[in-house]
């Protein structure tokens, strides 16, 4: 799966209703849990994924660093 395929999968995952939590895995092994659709945004044209990591903090990730999207256990 290419980085853009993963970015598109993330975009679809946060738009799915009802929302199902998932994790984003980066190429360096870091994992970000997404528990609410407002915790992640994807801009495909800009090759950018923005992940909310705290109340006022965000991680900006180039889509080339996306390795996988994983469902979270219920």
N, C-alpha and C positions, 0 to 999 in steps of 0.2 A: 504494500500500500504506500503510495507516495505521500509526501508531506501535505500536498494540496488535497488529496483524498481524505487524509486525517482531519485537516482543517474543515472540510465540508462535513465530515461525520460529526465533528464537534458542534458545528453550526446547527445541524439537524437535531442533535441530542438536546441542545438547550431550548429548541423550539418545540420539542415533543410534548404533547399533552396526553395524559398527565406526565409531568416531569419525573424522570427517574435519575437519581444521583449517579455520577460517573467520575472517573479519574482520568486526568491527562498525564501521560508519561513523556518526559523529554529525553532527548538523546544522551544527556549526561546522567540519566537515571533518576532525576528528581521527579516526584509525583505530586500532583495537585488534586485534591478532592474538590469536586464541584457538587455542592449540596443544594444549590438554588440556581435557577436559570440566570439570575442577575449577577452571578459571580464570574461570568466569562463572556467575552465578545470576540468575534472573528471578523476581520476585514480582509476578504479574499484578495481584492485588488491590490491591497497594500502588503500582502503577505504577513499579516500581523495578527497575533492572538494576545488578548489582554485578559489576565487572570487576576481576580480580586483576591488578595492574600491576607487582608486585615481590614479593619474599619476604614482606614484612610490610606491603604497601601495596595499597590498593583504590581504585577510582574508583566512586563512587555516582552513577548517572545516572537521572534521571527518564525514563520511556519516551517522553515527548514530544520528547526530544532524539535519539531513534534515527532514522537516515535510511535505513540499508540493512544488509543482511547479505550478505557476498560470500564465495564459496568461495575458498580459497587454492590456488594451483597446487601440484601434487605435486612 
